[in-house]
């Protein structure tokens, strides 16, 4: 199905690069889940081929791949191994957005670009236990104050995906003197910075989304790299589409397994495989219907996000794509399990892993209730303007 969405030779080139890793990544995915291991070797493989810098702007020496390219590749990677895809996806999204919106000084961007090309990995550290996702508008409990020309940070961040291999943590903190949130670029080797291994969940077990703990971490003034203006929290960046792309890839993997099973499972009560049964055909048809609908939505939104004119006309489309694709992916995996039956619950069966992993998408931003609420508010406000 994804072949329909391949548009450039560069996309084909990178898909070919990923396909060389397909067998290796698929073969290790069960162990990654079973033992909650971070797939560090997979990430090193991706660094080796230059994949971790594909969203770095061409101006700064990168591949310059856009949002559409990213989700095409990330969907494919997630169908091989979901933990690897989500972990590297955050880095791709952060780098892509940084060099798209350029919130840093040009000198800082040039310096950081060199590190990205050398394999440096970065993720934003923003979630906290008390405030939850920052997209809900809570003020971070992590704080920063300036003393003798240095910033001193204290706090704890949750859901720091990819923590074992991150070189930098782009960390939000409340700056009392400025009465606003700032982002600090913190290197992993800073004194007072450490990772506490708290990630013990049943979904995406290998993403190592541990806590980042900051105890009197000191950095120079230049590490305060962003002082974002307060903005409408409903306007989510298109670079966040790496999230639903990951869950779409999981859904595709579940679909492929279920169809293969239907074509090959031959109970002695039938004269042939179960693919001849009307209820099985109904489920397969419904799965492909949902996949086609979800895929056309996410790729059309991604294409609009890459267009500098059209992106300014977008309001809720990124959030809608995330909501629709993620919930469709959950439904697809559920139907795949109905095709396979009780065998899908065996721990050795990949479907039970896909079933657990795909549900994690509900808890990635933006959350479903926020998307629905924002759609309602937009409709109400639009009508009020006409009165």
Buried (B, 14 or more C-beta within 10 A) or exposed (E): EBEEBEEEEEBEEBBEBBEEBBEBBBEBBBEBBEEBBBBBBBBEBBBEEBBBBBBBBEEBBBBBBBBBBBBBBBBBBBBBBBBBBBBBBBBBBBBBBBBBEEBBEEEBBEEBBEBBBEBBBBBBBBBBEEBBBBBEEEBBBBBBBBEEEEBBBBBBBBBBBBBBBBBBBBBBBBBEEEEEBBBBBBBBEBEBBBBEEBBEEEBBBBBBBBBBBBEEBBBEEEBBBBEEEEEEBBEBBBBBBBBBBBBBBBBBBBBEBBBEBBEEBEEEEEEEBBBEBEEBBEBBEBBBEBBEEBBEBBBEBBBBBBEEEEBEEBBBBBBBBBBBBBBBBBBBBBBBBBBBEEEBEEEEBBBBBBBBBBBBBBBBBBBBEBBBEBBEEEEEEEEEEEE
